[in-house]
Amino acid sequence: MRPWIMLLGFALAAPAAFGAQAQVPPSAGTTATPPVPAEVPLLAPVVVSGVVSGPGLWKVSRDGHVLWVLGTLSPLPGNMQWESHEVEQVLAQSKQVLLQPKIELKADVGFFGKLFLLPSAYGARKNPDGKSLDQVMDASTYARWLVLKRKYIGNDGGIERWRPLFAAEELYNKALKGNGLNRDGGVPGKVAALAKQDGVVETPVRYRVEIRHPRDAIKAFKAAAPSDMECFDRTLDAIEHDLPAMTARANAWATGDLEALRALPDSHRHDTCVAAVTGAGFARQFGMADIPAQLEAAWLAAARDALAKNDTSFAMLPMDELLSPDGYLARLKAQGYAVEAPLGLDDAPAAGGSVAAPVSAAAH
């Protein structure tokens, strides 16, 4: 995606920032960090480090054709080295890799339009009328921000002019790094490298929104002032209170403990911040309404196509979509596809079977 289009996409830094992520209702399970196998060294008391294999794969099949699905998670341990022999074997057999679903913004501008659009898009990151953060929020919220800013960002005066939506995203990224976590643990990059090595075609799955008048879109974004404070408040909550659970979820993914991962609560910060953008009036005005449903439809169509034409395919989806009783794989199961969860995941929405031997299973 072009840099200026990313700016127009409000710089939400996660690769699947607008991806559909149906959340599992928090369970009543413990929030303690799950036990880590002795052979996995620890970078810090709570963050897994070293070589890890991650979770097993889900299997979707029909008429001898198989789609293997890896559940992804954000954040993940920043110093882990993910090496999944299961994924390597499946990719070596696959004809296609479905990338995670995302929205793609396409703006109708020429070369000179791009030159003038960049400064305007950058300006959309700042508060209207040159206001600073302490002028757009109550004193108690700003005090919480200052404590976390000093801890994770330092003395950056420029960020004080940013809109809360963007300030929250910068703070979140810095807090992850400061606690030994990062957005994706290098997993998408490793999958891309393996696919390239094996000559497997990567297929983007996207819902494209074409903006014919990008300057108008930027003006509308500035004027609409999406629910910045909801995202901002939820980000402060997540950093103040949810980091232990985030770390436990990251460790559970790294060590393949899906039961622990399902039991641990999610902060739901992602949903709140995406809703702050997509729920605004300007978003509906420019064709960005009902994005989760559009992305779901795009992925299901791509999955059905891959299953129809390939003996073996591979896909990545947010883990919550795989664990949810009404997630993407549950939709495929309702449409007549066989869906099997990884070994060790009891009572999963699409449970049954094992993926201990993907090579032989895919060859049937």
C-alpha positions as CSV (number, residue, x, y, z in Angstrom):
1,M,0.0,0.0,0.0
2,R,1.4,3.4,-0.9
3,P,2.6,5.5,2.1
4,W,0.2,8.4,1.4
5,I,-2.7,5.9,1.3
6,M,-1.6,4.5,4.6
7,L,-1.8,8.1,6.0
8,L,-5.2,8.4,4.6
9,G,-5.9,5.1,6.4
10,F,-5.2,7.0,9.7
11,A,-1.9,5.3,10.4
12,L,-3.3,2.5,12.6
13,A,-0.1,0.6,12.5
14,A,-1.2,-3.0,12.8
15,P,-0.9,-4.8,9.5
16,A,-4.5,-5.9,9.8
17,A,-5.7,-2.8,11.5
18,F,-9.0,-2.8,9.8
19,G,-9.3,-6.6,9.7
20,A,-12.4,-8.3,11.1
21,Q,-11.7,-9.6,14.5
22,A,-14.8,-11.1,16.1
23,Q,-14.0,-11.3,19.8
24,V,-14.6,-14.2,22.1
25,P,-16.6,-13.2,25.2
26,P,-14.2,-13.1,28.2
27,S,-14.2,-16.4,30.0
28,A,-14.1,-16.8,33.8
29,G,-10.7,-18.4,33.6
30,T,-7.5,-17.3,35.3
31,T,-5.4,-14.5,34.0
32,A,-2.2,-15.9,35.4
33,T,0.7,-16.5,33.0
34,P,0.4,-20.0,31.6
35,P,3.3,-22.4,32.5
36,V,6.2,-22.3,30.0
37,P,7.9,-25.5,29.0
38,A,11.4,-25.8,30.6
39,E,13.1,-25.9,27.3
40,V,11.9,-22.4,26.3
41,P,14.1,-19.8,27.9
42,L,12.7,-16.6,29.4
43,L,13.9,-13.1,28.3
44,A,12.1,-11.6,31.3
45,P,10.0,-13.3,34.1
46,V,6.8,-13.2,32.0
47,V,7.9,-13.0,28.3
48,V,8.8,-16.1,26.3
49,S,12.0,-15.9,24.4
50,G,14.0,-18.2,22.1
51,V,12.7,-20.7,19.5
52,V,9.0,-21.5,19.7
53,S,6.7,-23.4,17.5
54,G,3.4,-21.6,18.2
55,P,0.0,-23.2,17.9
56,G,-1.2,-26.0,15.8
57,L,-3.2,-25.5,12.6
58,W,-6.9,-25.7,11.9
59,K,-7.9,-28.0,9.0
60,V,-10.8,-27.1,6.6
61,S,-11.6,-29.7,4.0
62,R,-14.0,-30.9,1.3
63,D,-13.8,-33.5,-1.4
64,G,-10.1,-34.2,-0.7
65,H,-9.1,-30.5,-0.8
66,V,-7.6,-29.0,2.3
67,L,-7.1,-25.5,3.6
68,W,-4.7,-25.3,6.7
69,V,-5.2,-22.2,8.8
70,L,-2.8,-20.6,11.3
71,G,-4.3,-18.4,14.0
72,T,-2.3,-15.2,14.5
73,L,-2.2,-13.0,17.5
74,S,-1.2,-9.4,18.4
75,P,0.9,-8.7,20.4
76,L,3.4,-11.5,20.6
77,P,6.8,-11.9,22.4
78,G,9.3,-9.5,20.8
79,N,12.3,-11.8,21.2
80,M,10.8,-15.1,20.2
81,Q,12.0,-17.0,17.1
82,W,9.0,-18.7,15.5
83,E,9.9,-22.0,13.7
84,S,6.9,-24.2,12.9
85,H,7.9,-27.4,11.1
86,E,4.1,-28.0,10.6
87,V,3.7,-24.8,8.8
88,E,6.9,-25.4,6.7
89,Q,5.5,-28.8,5.6
90,V,2.1,-27.4,4.7
91,L,3.6,-24.5,2.8
92,A,5.9,-26.8,0.8
93,Q,2.7,-28.6,-0.4
94,S,0.5,-25.6,-0.9
95,K,-0.5,-23.9,-4.1
96,Q,-1.8,-20.7,-2.5
97,V,-1.5,-18.6,0.7
98,L,-4.4,-16.5,1.7
99,L,-3.2,-13.4,3.5
100,Q,-5.2,-11.9,6.4
101,P,-8.2,-9.8,5.3
102,K,-7.8,-6.1,5.4
103,I,-9.3,-2.9,3.9
104,E,-7.5,-1.2,1.1
105,L,-8.0,2.5,0.5
106,K,-7.5,3.7,-3.1
107,A,-7.5,7.4,-3.8
108,D,-8.1,8.8,-7.2
109,V,-5.3,11.3,-7.6
110,G,-2.5,12.0,-10.1
111,F,1.1,12.6,-9.5
112,F,0.7,16.3,-8.5
113,G,-2.3,15.4,-6.4
114,K,-0.1,13.1,-4.3
115,L,2.4,15.9,-3.7
116,F,-0.3,18.1,-2.3
117,L,-2.2,15.3,-0.5
118,L,0.7,14.3,1.8
119,P,0.9,17.5,3.8
120,S,-2.9,17.6,4.1
121,A,-3.0,14.0,5.3
122,Y,-0.2,14.7,7.8
123,G,-2.3,17.7,9.1
124,A,-5.2,15.3,9.7
125,R,-3.1,13.7,12.4
126,K,-3.2,16.9,14.5
127,N,-5.9,18.3,16.7
128,P,-8.1,21.0,15.1
129,D,-7.2,24.7,15.8
130,G,-3.8,23.7,17.0
131,K,-5.1,22.4,20.3
132,S,-3.0,20.3,22.6
133,L,-4.0,17.1,24.3
134,D,-4.6,18.8,27.6
135,Q,-7.1,21.1,25.9
136,V,-9.2,18.3,24.4
137,M,-9.6,16.0,27.4
138,D,-10.4,16.3,31.1
139,A,-7.6,16.8,33.6
140,S,-7.8,13.3,35.2
141,T,-7.4,11.6,31.8
142,Y,-4.6,13.9,30.8
143,A,-2.8,13.1,34.1
144,R,-3.0,9.4,33.3
145,W,-1.6,10.1,29.8
146,L,1.3,12.1,31.2
147,V,2.4,9.2,33.5
148,L,2.4,6.7,30.7
149,K,3.9,9.1,28.2
150,R,6.9,9.8,30.5
151,K,7.4,6.1,31.1
152,Y,7.2,4.9,27.4
153,I,7.7,7.9,25.1
154,G,9.7,10.5,27.1
155,N,9.8,14.2,26.5
156,D,8.2,14.4,23.0
157,G,6.5,17.7,22.8
158,G,5.2,17.2,19.2
159,I,2.9,14.4,20.2
160,E,1.0,16.8,22.4
161,R,-0.5,18.3,19.3
162,W,-1.7,15.0,17.9
163,R,-5.3,13.9,18.0
164,P,-6.0,11.4,20.8
165,L,-6.5,8.6,18.2
166,F,-2.9,8.9,16.9
167,A,-1.3,9.6,20.3
168,A,-3.0,6.5,21.7
169,E,-1.5,4.4,18.8
170,E,2.0,5.7,19.4
171,L,1.8,5.1,23.1
172,Y,0.5,1.6,22.6
173,N,3.4,0.7,20.3
174,K,6.0,2.1,22.7
175,A,4.4,0.3,25.7
176,L,4.5,-3.0,23.8
177,K,8.2,-2.6,23.0
178,G,8.9,-1.5,26.6
179,N,7.3,-4.7,27.9
180,G,9.1,-7.1,25.5
181,L,6.2,-7.4,23.0
182,N,5.6,-6.4,19.5
183,R,2.8,-6.4,17.0
184,D,3.2,-9.7,15.2
185,G,6.4,-11.5,16.4
186,G,7.7,-11.7,12.8
187,V,5.1,-14.4,11.9
188,P,3.7,-12.8,8.7
189,G,7.2,-12.1,7.5
190,K,8.4,-15.6,8.1
191,V,5.3,-17.0,6.3
192,A,6.1,-14.7,3.3
193,A,9.7,-15.9,3.2
194,L,8.7,-19.5,3.3
195,A,6.1,-19.0,0.6
196,K,8.6,-17.2,-1.6
197,Q,11.1,-20.0,-1.0
198,D,8.6,-22.6,-2.1
199,G,7.2,-20.6,-5.0
200,V,3.7,-20.4,-3.4
201,V,1.5,-17.6,-4.6
202,E,0.4,-15.1,-1.9
203,T,-3.2,-13.9,-2.4
204,P,-4.3,-10.7,-0.7
205,V,-7.8,-10.8,0.7
206,R,-9.1,-7.2,0.8
207,Y,-12.2,-5.1,0.6
208,R,-11.3,-2.1,-1.5
209,V,-12.7,1.3,-0.9
210,E,-12.1,3.8,-3.7
211,I,-12.1,7.4,-2.6
212,R,-12.6,9.6,-5.7
213,H,-12.1,12.9,-3.9
214,P,-9.4,12.3,-1.3
215,R,-9.0,15.9,-0.2
216,D,-12.7,15.9,0.6
217,A,-12.2,12.7,2.6
218,I,-9.4,14.3,4.6
219,K,-11.4,17.4,5.3
220,A,-14.4,15.2,6.4
221,F,-12.0,13.2,8.7
222,K,-10.8,16.3,10.3
223,A,-14.3,17.7,10.8
224,A,-15.9,14.4,11.9
225,A,-13.6,13.9,14.9
226,P,-14.3,10.2,15.3
227,S,-14.6,8.8,18.8
228,D,-11.0,9.5,19.6
229,M,-11.5,9.6,23.3
230,E,-13.0,6.1,23.4
231,C,-9.9,4.7,21.8
232,F,-7.7,6.9,23.9
233,D,-9.3,5.8,27.2
234,R,-9.3,2.2,26.2
235,T,-5.6,2.4,25.3
236,L,-4.8,3.9,28.7
237,D,-6.8,1.1,30.4
238,A,-5.0,-1.5,28.4
239,I,-1.5,-0.3,29.2
240,E,-2.3,0.3,32.9
241,H,-4.2,-2.9,33.6
242,D,-4.1,-5.4,30.7
243,L,-0.4,-5.8,30.0
244,P,-0.1,-8.9,32.2
245,A,-3.0,-10.6,30.4
246,M,-1.6,-9.5,27.0
247,T,1.8,-11.0,27.9
248,A,0.1,-14.2,29.1
249,R,-1.8,-14.5,25.8
250,A,1.4,-13.9,23.9
251,N,3.1,-16.6,25.8
252,A,0.2,-19.0,25.3
253,W,0.4,-18.5,21.6
254,A,4.1,-19.0,21.5
255,T,4.0,-22.2,23.5
256,G,0.9,-23.5,21.7
257,D,-1.4,-23.5,24.7
258,L,-4.7,-22.8,23.0
259,E,-6.8,-23.7,26.1
260,A,-5.0,-21.0,28.1
261,L,-5.3,-18.6,25.2
262,R,-9.0,-19.1,25.0
263,A,-9.4,-18.6,28.8
264,L,-7.4,-15.4,29.0
265,P,-9.4,-12.2,28.4
266,D,-8.7,-9.8,25.6
267,S,-8.6,-6.1,26.1
268,H,-10.8,-5.3,23.1
269,R,-8.7,-2.2,22.5
270,H,-8.4,-3.0,18.8
271,D,-12.1,-3.1,18.3
272,T,-12.7,0.2,20.1
273,C,-10.0,2.0,18.1
274,V,-11.2,0.6,14.7
275,A,-14.7,1.5,15.6
276,A,-13.6,5.1,16.3
277,V,-12.7,5.4,12.7
278,T,-15.1,3.2,10.8
279,G,-18.1,4.3,12.9
280,A,-17.7,7.9,12.2
281,G,-20.1,9.7,9.8
282,F,-17.4,10.5,7.3
283,A,-16.5,6.7,7.1
284,R,-20.0,5.9,6.0
285,Q,-19.9,8.8,3.6
286,F,-16.9,7.3,1.8
287,G,-18.0,3.7,1.6
288,M,-16.4,2.4,4.8
289,A,-19.6,1.2,6.6
290,D,-20.0,-2.3,7.8
291,I,-16.4,-3.2,7.1
292,P,-16.3,-6.4,9.3
293,A,-19.1,-8.0,7.2
294,Q,-17.4,-6.9,4.0
295,L,-14.1,-8.4,5.0
296,E,-15.8,-11.6,6.2
297,A,-17.5,-12.0,2.8
298,A,-14.2,-11.4,1.0
299,W,-12.3,-14.0,3.0
300,L,-15.0,-16.6,2.8
301,A,-15.2,-16.2,-1.0
302,A,-11.4,-16.5,-1.2
303,A,-11.3,-19.6,1.0
304,R,-14.0,-21.4,-1.0
305,D,-12.2,-20.6,-4.2
306,A,-8.9,-21.9,-2.8
307,L,-10.6,-25.1,-1.6
308,A,-12.2,-25.6,-5.0
309,K,-9.1,-25.3,-7.1
310,N,-6.1,-26.4,-4.9
311,D,-5.4,-29.7,-3.3
312,T,-3.6,-27.9,-0.4
313,S,-3.8,-24.2,0.6
314,F,-2.7,-22.2,3.6
315,A,-4.2,-19.2,5.3
316,M,-3.7,-16.9,8.3
317,L,-6.6,-15.5,10.4
318,P,-6.7,-13.7,13.7
319,M,-6.9,-16.3,16.5
320,D,-10.2,-15.0,17.8
321,E,-11.8,-15.8,14.5
322,L,-10.8,-19.4,15.0
323,L,-11.9,-19.7,18.6
324,S,-15.2,-17.8,18.2
325,P,-18.4,-19.9,17.8
326,D,-19.5,-17.6,15.0
327,G,-16.1,-16.9,13.4
328,Y,-15.0,-17.4,9.9
329,L,-14.4,-21.2,10.2
330,A,-17.7,-21.6,11.9
331,R,-19.3,-20.0,8.8
332,L,-17.5,-22.5,6.6
333,K,-18.6,-25.4,8.8
334,A,-22.2,-24.2,8.5
335,Q,-21.7,-24.2,4.7
336,G,-20.8,-27.9,4.7
337,Y,-17.1,-27.9,5.0
338,A,-15.3,-30.2,7.5
339,V,-13.4,-28.2,10.2
340,E,-11.0,-29.7,12.6
341,A,-9.3,-27.9,15.5
342,P,-5.7,-28.6,16.5
343,L,-4.9,-31.4,18.9
344,G,-5.3,-30.4,22.6
345,L,-8.1,-27.9,22.1
346,D,-11.2,-29.3,23.8
347,D,-14.7,-28.3,23.1
348,A,-13.7,-25.8,20.4
349,P,-16.4,-24.3,18.2
350,A,-15.1,-26.4,15.3
351,A,-13.4,-29.1,17.2
352,G,-12.6,-32.6,16.1
353,G,-9.5,-34.4,14.7
354,S,-5.8,-33.5,14.9
355,V,-3.3,-31.8,12.7
356,A,-0.3,-33.8,14.0
357,A,0.6,-35.0,10.6
358,P,-0.3,-32.3,8.0
359,V,1.8,-33.9,5.2
360,S,0.0,-37.2,5.1
361,A,-3.4,-35.6,5.9
362,A,-3.1,-33.2,3.0
363,A,-2.1,-35.9,0.6
364,H,-5.4,-37.8,1.0
